[in-house]
Amino acid sequence: MDSIATVLVAMIAGALRVSTPFLFVSLGECLTERAGRINLGNEGVLVLGAMVAYATSYETGNPWAGVLAAAFAGALLGAIHGAICSLARVNDVAMGIAIMLAGTGISFFFGKPYVQPSAEHLPTLPLGFWSSLPNIRSALEVSPLFFLGLAAAFALHWFFRTTRIGLRVRIVGDSADAARALGLNIDRIRLLATAAGSALAGIGGAFLSLSYPGSWNEGLSSGQGLMAVALVVFARWNPLHCITAALIFGAAGALGPSLQTVGITQGYYLFYAAPYVVTLLILAATVRPGRSLRGMPGELSIGR
Amino acid sequence: MSVSAQGVQAAASPDSGTTDRFYPARRALETVAGPVIALALAALVFSLFLLALGKSPSQFFQLMWLGAFASSFSLTNTLQRAAPLLLTALCVAVPAQLGLVIIGGEAAVALGGLAATLVPLLISGPPALVILLMGVFGIAAGAFWISITGWLRASRGINETVASLVLSYIGIALFNHLVEGPLRDPSSLNKPSTYAIGDANMLGSLPGTDLHPGLLVGFVVCVLCWVLIFRTSLGFSMRVTGGNLRAAMLQGLPVERLILLACVIGGGCAGLAGMIEVAAIQGRANASLIAGYGYAGILIAFLSRQNPLVIIPMSVLLGGIGAAGGLLQRRMDLPDATVAVLEGFIFVAILASDTLQGRFAWFQPRTKS
């Protein structure tokens, strides 16, 4: 019984920590995909964001400057992806993978000198102050970025539902013909959506290097940027559901380490894969030939 | 410089009224010119990048030539690196004939390698038989894994890109579970691995070289896939389906079976890549199999415009850039990620150059007026 509680506490703690980068990247991917384009390059953006955030925090001593710099760097790389994908005949899936490799390459290149030094970390909020148990206290050391991510999810939901620009993004994503008829500049809206989405992904990267795991090295990202595509399918392109998706995928990832704390070292990879199996089942259950997934933007290249 | 309406019409029906004997040659030139110009542009931008860092571009490219192609040692290294890329690129290029974008090769490589290590555990026989069966197991595992994606696409209409990506994570989790659990060699402590396949069952070197035969296999499979795609009626059916799904269905082509078949062939290639990595280099299956071969293969396939014969030089080029990394690091004091930056520039530039295809009237068919 005690060990179950230990695993549960460790899992909740892990989910809160691990889900934050998932949340930011999936929100960013969600925004980009709602505008009708897929960005697999967010994996590269995540790593670049982590490097830039760490380097900036080290050089300035201010971790929040690092977060800002990461968002800016992410937006820049996203804008490159968005601009090149605006050209006719360029495949956005392949370009995303090229941006992923270019982004990680550039990050490792410029990040080399920052592997050794230790940068100022982001502060955490001690939400476990009410408990006397040390493991609960440490479990509830939550990063403010987690709450920023929650706020971003609600803001994005509001943005899509009620704002004029949000409606335009949705039109561009659902029907290019309708957007053209309305005189919208499709390429520009998609470029801005990709850049903004990548800025969010960059903040997710900043969390990786400045909060948890909280260091900069070449093995920092475990593919969260690519997984974001699965998370967005899981969330059915709804920013609020991205929160659930991030928590579930985060918890599944945190299960392995938390089982290790009670001596179980095998089998957790299958739990780790569970959310992906669920994603596949969602796809299988809701897609029929000739009908795409509910909630999927009509212009998305992966929808056809 | 846009395509004239006349040009489009002639391209759509090359036999009706076209007397342009040089059109095939110009079309080939257009296919080559775009990527070559993009490659030159990427090299130029990368040179500026180096200059900005105070390094000499000419020294860089000289060292790259030395480290990739100049000596038999570096050439061996280059070709060794190219070997898995040939096959993982086919995992993308063959289904691409049907218009499918499959990005799940990474898991097919890992599972193919893992399946190959089962053979020496199950049977003991002459090495030739064991190696042959390892190949069969590797191909079968890769083919099975990618065919799930094909089946989901063909029978349920699920997008193959998303499905293959999600399945890739499931496959790698399965691989990790088996390597760290039931199939683990207890003596592999720091890096969980399967049992070694044994020295007798390793692929040796080709006579007179240090190259393993897997490279030759890669070349042969590329040529075979090219023949399949461009010289058989089966390949023609695939290309018709990729060009116009409705036309293919109206002609009564078995579209669902073709999708499944393309995925089986592509997955089999990726699984074979994993088997060769195990049988020629690693000797056992472990995390070294998940080294990004699948993702590099996607880009090489797109760079080659999904043509299996073009995959050969592209893989050698990419293998060469990777092989030169060590020398550049030692001699110019550049980080090992330098070659990754150059590769990134090349990928982005060549993929962006796709937009130039068909834009220049000079390359289009001409009709006698």
Interface residues (C-beta under 8 A of the other chain):
Chain A: I38 L40 I80 I84 L87 A88 R89 V90 N91 V93 A94 M95 I97 A98 I99 M100 L101 A102 G103 T104 G105 I106 S107 F108 F109 K112 G223 L226 M227 V229 A230 V233 Q266 G267 Y269 L270 Y272 A273 Y276 V277 T279 L280 L283 A284 V287 R288 P289 G290 R291 S292 S301 I302 G303 R304
Chain B: V101 I103 L152 S155 R156 G157 I158 N159 T161 V162 A163 L165 V166 L167 Y169 I170 A173 L174 N176 H177 E180 G181 Y295 A296 I298 L299 F302 P335 D336 A337 T338 V339 A340 V341 L342 E343 G344 F345 F347 V348 L351 A352 D354 T355 Q357 G358
